[in-house]
């Protein structure tokens, strides 16, 4: 197995996850405010599980239902990631780090 090299956004996401901070980023052309909950690997690619607090999605407007705001994103496709000071970190009651979106967890929020 080849060495895993985290993409550039990994550092910002990992810091935000451990400090429970919100991240502003672009993903597939959409601006999103993300609250990172888990970072790891899926088939050798870096993957993020995040709660999307605001912004738009590729399927349209963000759901008003908190339980439907979970996003599984490939880290190498996240652009312009930066921590947003002062914004509250958010989550939803249905969070679990054990999901099929990440095979090998490296960092995660304990439920």
C-alpha positions in Angstrom: 0.0 0.0 0.0 1.4 3.4 -0.9 1.9 6.2 1.6 -1.1 8.3 2.2 -0.4 12.0 1.5 -3.1 14.3 2.9 -4.4 16.9 0.4 -3.8 20.6 1.2 -7.2 21.1 2.9 -6.6 18.3 5.4 -4.6 20.5 7.7 -7.3 23.2 8.1 -10.0 20.5 8.4 -8.1 18.6 11.1 -7.5 21.7 13.1 -11.1 22.7 12.8 -12.2 19.2 13.9 -10.0 19.0 17.0 -11.0 22.6 18.0 -14.7 22.3 16.9 -14.5 25.2 14.6 -16.5 26.0 11.4 -14.8 26.0 8.0 -15.7 28.0 4.9 -14.9 26.1 1.7 -16.0 25.5 -1.9 -16.9 22.0 -3.1 -18.0 21.3 -6.6 -18.6 25.0 -7.2 -20.7 25.6 -4.1 -19.8 27.7 -1.1 -20.4 25.8 2.2 -19.9 26.3 5.9 -18.8 23.0 7.2 -18.4 21.6 10.7 -15.9 18.7 10.4 -16.7 15.6 12.5 -14.5 12.8 11.0 -11.5 12.6 8.7 -10.1 9.4 7.2 -9.7 7.4 4.0 -12.0 5.8 1.5 -10.3 3.5 -1.0 -7.0 5.4 -0.5 -8.5 8.9 -0.9 -8.9 11.4 2.0 -12.5 11.8 3.0 -14.4 14.2 5.3 -17.7 13.7 7.1 -19.1 17.1 8.0 -22.2 18.8 9.1 -23.1 21.5 6.6 -24.3 24.6 8.6 -25.0 26.9 5.6 -24.4 27.4 1.9 -25.7 25.5 -1.1 -25.3 22.0 -2.4 -25.1 20.3 -5.8 -28.7 19.2 -5.3 -30.0 22.7 -4.5 -30.9 24.5 -1.3 -29.6 23.2 2.0 -32.2 21.1 3.9 -34.0 22.9 6.8 -33.9 19.5 8.7 -30.6 19.2 10.7 -30.6 15.4 10.4 -30.2 15.8 6.6 -27.2 18.1 6.5 -24.5 15.5 6.7 -22.0 15.6 3.8 -19.3 13.1 2.8 -16.7 15.0 0.8 -13.4 14.0 -0.8 -10.8 16.3 0.7 -8.8 16.7 -2.5 -11.9 18.3 -4.1 -12.3 20.9 -1.3 -11.1 24.4 -2.3 -10.3 27.5 -0.3 -10.8 25.9 3.1 -10.4 28.4 6.0 -11.6 28.5 9.6 -14.2 31.1 10.3 -13.6 32.6 13.7 -16.6 33.2 15.9 -19.1 31.0 14.1 -20.5 28.3 16.3 -19.6 24.7 15.4 -22.8 22.7 14.8 -23.9 19.1 14.8 -27.1 17.0 14.7 -28.4 14.3 17.0 -28.0 11.5 14.4 -24.2 11.8 14.2 -22.1 8.7 14.2 -18.4 8.4 13.1 -19.2 4.8 11.9 -20.5 5.2 8.4 -19.7 3.7 5.1 -18.3 7.0 3.8 -14.9 6.4 5.6 -13.1 3.0 5.7 -10.2 4.1 7.9 -10.9 6.8 10.5 -7.9 9.0 11.6 -9.7 11.8 13.5 -13.2 12.1 14.7 -15.5 13.7 17.3 -16.7 11.2 19.9 -20.5 11.1 20.0 
